[in-house]
Structure formats: structure tokens, C-alpha cells
Amino acid sequence: MTTAGHDRPPATEEASLVTACGRRIAVRRLRLAPADRPISRVTLDVGRDQGGEPGVWAALTVDEARDLARLLLLHAGPDERGTGPVG
């Protein structure tokens, strides 16, 4: 099994963001290329916090990535409009 290196771009400004608490979240594409069946995932790499605590990562299928995006937008919408619950 090999990793297609060109499918994994560096964590550029376009492929990552830094949260208000200082964690960098990088979004990448991971492609493993076994001979019988290639595997593709969308990865999230949440870096260390400001205190140096280790981050976490997740590898999502295409459907999982879309579901996560939908949930993020669903929850961001009310806050963006100022209609989200307080607390």
C-alpha cells in the first residue's frame, strides 16, 4: 500500500484555519493506493493547543465529510443570524 504524495497538499492558508484558541485545523485529502482497491479519505488534523496539549485527527469518508459539513453549517447558521440559543 502506498500513499499518493501529490494528493496530500501542505497545510497552506487555503487548507487550514487557526481557531480563536490558537489551534490550527488542517483539511487534507488522503489517498491510499493498494493494488486491489484505492481508499480516499478527507482528513482533519487539529493541532496542539496554546498550552502544548496534543491535538487529534480524523479520517472521514466522502459521505462522512459531507455530513460533518452539513452539521457545521446547520449549527453556524443560527449564530450567524443572531438567532442561536444563548449558553
TORDO-351530 format. One line per field, with one value per residue: residue number from 1; residue in one letter; x, y, z of N, C-alpha, C, CB in turn. Coordinates in nm, 4 decimals. Glycine has a CB too. Layout:
num NUM  ...
residuo A  ...
nc1 X  ...
nc2 Y  ...
nc3 Z  ...
cac1 X  ...
cac2 Y  ...
cac3 Z  ...
cc1 X  ...
cc2 Y  ...
cc3 Z  ...
cbc1 X  ...
cbc2 Y  ...
cbc3 Z  ...
END
This chain:
num 1  2  3  4  5  6  7  8  9  10  11  12  13  14  15  16  17  18  19  20  21  22  23  24  25  26  27  28  29  30  31  32  33  34  35  36  37  38  39  40  41  42  43  44  45  46  47  48  49  50  51  52  53  54  55  56  57  58  59  60  61  62  63  64  65  66  67  68  69  70  71  72  73  74  75  76  77  78  79  80  81  82  83  84  85  86  87
residuo M  T  T  A  G  H  D  R  P  P  A  T  E  E  A  S  L  V  T  A  C  G  R  R  I  A  V  R  R  L  R  L  A  P  A  D  R  P  I  S  R  V  T  L  D  V  G  R  D  Q  G  G  E  P  G  V  W  A  A  L  T  V  D  E  A  R  D  L  A  R  L  L  L  L  H  A  G  P  D  E  R  G  T  G  P  V  G
nc1 0.0848  0.0568  0.1011  -0.0326  0.1566  0.1214  -0.1427  -0.1662  -0.1649  0.0445  -0.0177  -0.1566  -0.2567  -0.5034  -0.5913  -0.6204  -0.7153  -0.6914  -0.8060  -0.9878  -0.8809  -0.6277  -0.5643  -0.4616  -0.6453  -0.6181  -0.7166  -0.7169  -0.6611  -0.6462  -0.5070  -0.4871  -0.3268  -0.3762  -0.3215  -0.5572  -0.7843  -0.8321  -0.8255  -0.9859  -0.9831  -1.1034  -0.9192  -0.8980  -0.6916  -0.6336  -0.4410  -0.1961  -0.2908  -0.2668  -0.1356  0.0225  -0.0901  -0.1558  -0.3027  -0.5779  -0.6891  -0.8902  -1.0103  -1.2189  -1.4823  -1.6071  -1.8870  -1.9157  -1.7648  -1.9211  -2.1568  -2.0598  -1.9907  -2.2464  -2.3661  -2.2030  -2.2629  -2.5372  -2.5395  -2.3913  -2.5405  -2.7763  -2.6338  -2.4912  -2.6932  -2.7769  -2.9710  -2.9289  -2.9295  -2.8557  -2.5731
nc2 -0.1165  0.2188  0.5698  0.8265  1.0830  1.3324  1.3858  1.4889  1.7859  2.0512  2.2054  2.4725  2.8201  2.8160  2.5599  2.5299  2.6525  2.8810  2.8630  3.0668  3.0003  2.9302  2.6867  2.5083  2.3929  2.1641  2.0694  1.8001  1.5775  1.2348  0.9658  0.6329  0.3805  0.0834  -0.2126  -0.3543  -0.2002  0.1371  0.3750  0.6555  0.9420  1.2214  1.4291  1.5635  1.7548  1.8469  2.0636  2.1112  2.2698  2.6030  2.5603  2.3474  2.0963  1.7824  1.7494  1.6227  1.3934  1.3089  1.0778  1.0851  0.9383  1.0215  1.0629  1.0927  1.3268  1.5099  1.4958  1.5985  1.8589  1.9528  1.9464  2.1320  2.3690  2.3823  2.4354  2.6699  2.8568  2.9668  3.1086  3.2882  3.4462  3.5537  3.4260  3.2093  2.9845  3.1032  3.0328
nc3 0.0000  -0.0875  -0.0345  -0.2153  -0.2738  -0.4021  -0.3619  -0.1142  -0.0034  0.1324  0.4538  0.3825  0.3867  0.2583  0.3053  0.5727  0.8994  1.1719  1.4941  1.7348  1.9784  1.9136  1.7909  1.5050  1.2363  0.9956  0.6725  0.4628  0.1820  0.1827  0.0211  -0.0212  -0.1964  -0.2512  -0.4456  -0.5160  -0.4373  -0.4228  -0.1537  -0.0331  0.1739  0.3606  0.5604  0.8885  1.0774  1.3878  1.5483  1.8164  2.1276  2.2719  2.5087  2.4540  2.4568  2.3052  1.9778  1.7803  1.5240  1.2390  1.0006  0.7376  0.5456  0.2181  0.2327  0.5122  0.5504  0.4089  0.5624  0.8057  0.7233  0.6594  0.9153  1.0532  0.9106  0.9628  1.2370  1.2488  1.1105  1.2644  1.4659  1.3119  1.2151  1.4483  1.5926  1.7472  2.0348  2.3658  2.5623
cac1 0.0000  0.1352  0.0268  -0.0067  0.2051  0.0692  -0.2791  -0.1619  -0.1000  0.0868  -0.1207  -0.1464  -0.3634  -0.6295  -0.6303  -0.6251  -0.7572  -0.6498  -0.9215  -0.9678  -0.7977  -0.4930  -0.5419  -0.4695  -0.7194  -0.5795  -0.8032  -0.6396  -0.7123  -0.5560  -0.5392  -0.4051  -0.3428  -0.3449  -0.3414  -0.6923  -0.8910  -0.7844  -0.9029  -0.9746  -1.0422  -1.0819  -0.8659  -0.8944  -0.5806  -0.6470  -0.3093  -0.1803  -0.3463  -0.1660  -0.0605  0.1035  -0.1607  -0.1654  -0.4267  -0.6416  -0.7161  -0.9960  -1.0136  -1.3602  -1.5222  -1.6694  -2.0198  -1.8972  -1.7192  -2.0380  -2.2448  -1.9983  -2.0067  -2.3874  -2.3896  -2.1359  -2.3417  -2.6643  -2.5190  -2.3369  -2.6443  -2.8468  -2.5429  -2.4588  -2.8095  -2.8078  -3.0911  -2.8883  -2.9525  -2.7504  -2.5213
cac2 0.0000  0.3415  0.6951  0.9129  1.2053  1.4531  1.4074  1.5430  1.9160  2.1046  2.2817  2.6120  2.9047  2.7765  2.4272  2.5251  2.7738  2.8876  2.8985  3.1748  2.9499  2.9067  2.5562  2.5047  2.2791  2.1436  1.9786  1.7423  1.4560  1.1209  0.8594  0.5127  0.3155  -0.0585  -0.2607  -0.4027  -0.1015  0.2610  0.4270  0.8004  0.9996  1.3629  1.4273  1.6835  1.7479  1.9554  2.0740  2.1350  2.3946  2.7005  2.5041  2.2371  1.9682  1.7237  1.7610  1.4991  1.3908  1.2191  1.0447  1.0698  0.9029  1.1341  1.0836  1.1462  1.4650  1.5899  1.5030  1.6916  1.9930  1.9888  1.9751  2.2579  2.4781  2.3839  2.4990  2.8039  2.9453  3.0458  3.2018  3.3923  3.5351  3.6062  3.3617  3.0883  2.9846  3.1576  2.9356
cac3 0.0000  -0.0942  -0.0251  -0.3299  -0.2131  -0.4647  -0.3151  0.0206  -0.0108  0.2609  0.5248  0.3419  0.4394  0.1986  0.3512  0.7179  0.9683  1.3113  1.5751  1.8315  2.0889  1.8642  1.7264  1.3583  1.1816  0.8560  0.5970  0.3525  0.1175  0.1986  -0.0756  -0.0114  -0.3257  -0.2633  -0.5828  -0.5436  -0.4172  -0.3620  -0.0420  -0.0212  0.2935  0.3906  0.6962  0.9715  1.1729  1.4846  1.6099  1.9602  2.1774  2.3125  2.6203  2.4054  2.4625  2.1708  1.9037  1.7348  1.3816  1.1951  0.8581  0.7067  0.4102  0.1485  0.2913  0.6473  0.5371  0.3699  0.6790  0.9001  0.6670  0.6753  1.0569  1.0865  0.8548  1.0346  1.3663  1.2302  1.0567  1.3650  1.5321  1.2157  1.2070  1.5807  1.6463  1.8188  2.1792  2.4499  2.6597
cc1 0.0896  0.0447  0.0659  0.0293  0.1473  -0.0741  -0.2819  -0.0892  -0.0529  -0.0257  -0.1026  -0.2583  -0.4993  -0.6810  -0.6346  -0.6775  -0.7051  -0.7691  -0.8867  -0.8808  -0.6594  -0.4654  -0.5546  -0.5440  -0.6860  -0.6727  -0.7235  -0.7144  -0.6056  -0.6000  -0.4370  -0.4326  -0.3001  -0.3829  -0.4866  -0.8018  -0.8370  -0.8796  -0.8783  -1.0439  -1.0158  -1.0343  -0.8742  -0.7841  -0.5916  -0.5186  -0.3138  -0.2466  -0.2343  -0.0805  0.0245  0.0373  -0.1772  -0.3021  -0.4828  -0.6558  -0.8288  -0.9817  -1.1571  -1.3816  -1.5845  -1.8062  -2.0098  -1.8539  -1.8364  -2.1356  -2.1906  -2.0143  -2.1502  -2.4171  -2.3246  -2.2162  -2.4755  -2.6505  -2.4646  -2.4446  -2.7164  -2.7558  -2.5067  -2.5708  -2.8463  -2.9306  -3.0571  -2.9164  -2.8320  -2.7067  -2.5006
cc2 0.1231  0.4612  0.7809  1.0507  1.3319  1.4829  1.4696  1.6767  1.9603  2.1859  2.4298  2.6911  2.8618  2.6442  2.4171  2.6567  2.7663  2.9376  3.0117  3.1299  2.9063  2.7708  2.5693  2.3773  2.2715  2.0409  1.9311  1.6238  1.3488  1.0135  0.7492  0.4309  0.1694  -0.1061  -0.2955  -0.2973  0.0247  0.3089  0.5779  0.8462  1.1496  1.3645  1.5653  1.6628  1.8700  1.9585  2.0976  2.2654  2.4860  2.6502  2.3850  2.1006  1.9136  1.7440  1.6247  1.5048  1.2933  1.1976  1.0072  1.0218  1.0269  1.1646  1.1417  1.2920  1.5561  1.6041  1.6013  1.8352  2.0415  2.0257  2.1059  2.3773  2.4927  2.4582  2.6410  2.9031  3.0275  3.1459  3.3178  3.4946  3.5952  3.5443  3.2343  3.0991  3.0412  3.0506  2.8079
cc3 0.0000  -0.0770  -0.1432  -0.2767  -0.2732  -0.4223  -0.1759  0.0206  0.1272  0.3235  0.4942  0.4066  0.3839  0.2544  0.5031  0.7732  1.1106  1.3907  1.6712  1.9482  2.0410  1.8032  1.5756  1.3191  1.0339  0.7930  0.4771  0.2928  0.1335  0.1000  -0.0584  -0.1368  -0.3229  -0.4033  -0.6119  -0.5287  -0.3508  -0.2523  -0.0356  0.1058  0.2944  0.5349  0.7593  1.0724  1.2627  1.5653  1.7600  2.0011  2.2245  2.4283  2.5799  2.4148  2.3214  2.1078  1.8686  1.5835  1.3544  1.0453  0.8247  0.5636  0.3463  0.2092  0.4323  0.6432  0.4993  0.4859  0.7829  0.8513  0.6848  0.8200  1.1003  1.0355  0.9257  1.1668  1.3539  1.1862  1.1616  1.4373  1.4402  1.2052  1.3420  1.6435  1.7231  1.9674  2.2528  2.5478  2.6043
cbc1 -0.0966  0.2118  0.0544  -0.1304  0.3514  0.0764  -0.3556  -0.0937  -0.1951  0.2132  -0.1141  -0.1515  -0.3362  -0.6145  -0.5353  -0.4865  -0.9128  -0.5241  -0.9724  -1.1023  -0.8674  -0.4007  -0.6417  -0.3257  -0.8750  -0.4312  -0.9380  -0.4992  -0.7475  -0.5565  -0.5401  -0.4362  -0.2638  -0.4192  -0.2546  -0.7226  -1.0043  -0.7680  -0.8640  -1.0347  -0.9857  -1.2142  -0.7212  -1.0326  -0.4401  -0.7733  -0.2327  -0.0320  -0.4461  -0.2328  -0.1545  0.2299  -0.2989  -0.1346  -0.4055  -0.7807  -0.5901  -1.1367  -0.9131  -1.4331  -1.6222  -1.6830  -2.0978  -1.7940  -1.6064  -2.1091  -2.2617  -1.8493  -1.9681  -2.4783  -2.3375  -1.9937  -2.3641  -2.7142  -2.4251  -2.2242  -2.7442  -2.9107  -2.4161  -2.4309  -2.9284  -2.8259  -3.1887  -2.7406  -2.9832  -2.7976  -2.6070
cbc2 -0.0004  0.3507  0.7689  0.9195  1.2097  1.4403  1.2764  1.4442  2.0202  2.1906  2.2558  2.6258  3.0520  2.7668  2.3239  2.4941  2.7910  2.9804  2.7763  3.2251  2.8326  2.9269  2.4506  2.5096  2.2929  2.0976  2.0484  1.6987  1.4804  1.0665  0.9129  0.4303  0.3895  -0.1417  -0.3818  -0.5166  -0.1614  0.3697  0.3560  0.8712  0.9325  1.4523  1.3778  1.7117  1.7420  1.9365  2.1839  2.1373  2.3683  2.8309  2.4637  2.2339  1.9835  1.5758  1.8424  1.4781  1.3529  1.2758  0.9276  1.2010  0.7815  1.1041  0.9514  1.0632  1.4752  1.5264  1.3638  1.6582  1.9942  1.8732  1.8611  2.2604  2.4560  2.2408  2.4160  2.8008  2.8650  2.9535  3.1294  3.3313  3.4598  3.7530  3.3295  3.0607  2.8428  3.2850  2.9210
cbc3 0.1216  -0.2265  0.1098  -0.4263  -0.2230  -0.6150  -0.3147  0.1167  -0.0706  0.2451  0.6786  0.1883  0.4056  0.0492  0.2962  0.7756  0.9655  1.3310  1.6526  1.8832  2.1581  1.9721  1.7792  1.2919  1.2050  0.8451  0.5529  0.4008  -0.0353  0.3465  -0.2237  0.1203  -0.4304  -0.1543  -0.6084  -0.4536  -0.3321  -0.4688  0.0935  -0.1447  0.4216  0.3686  0.6965  1.0415  1.1002  1.5774  1.5454  1.9986  2.2913  2.3510  2.7299  2.4797  2.5319  2.1764  1.7783  1.8031  1.3018  1.2305  0.8222  0.7290  0.4096  -0.0024  0.2945  0.7240  0.4313  0.2492  0.7417  0.9200  0.5178  0.6301  1.1427  1.0273  0.7065  1.0590  1.4497  1.1279  0.9821  1.4661  1.5777  1.0796  1.1511  1.5732  1.5333  1.7965  2.2291  2.5243  2.7718
END
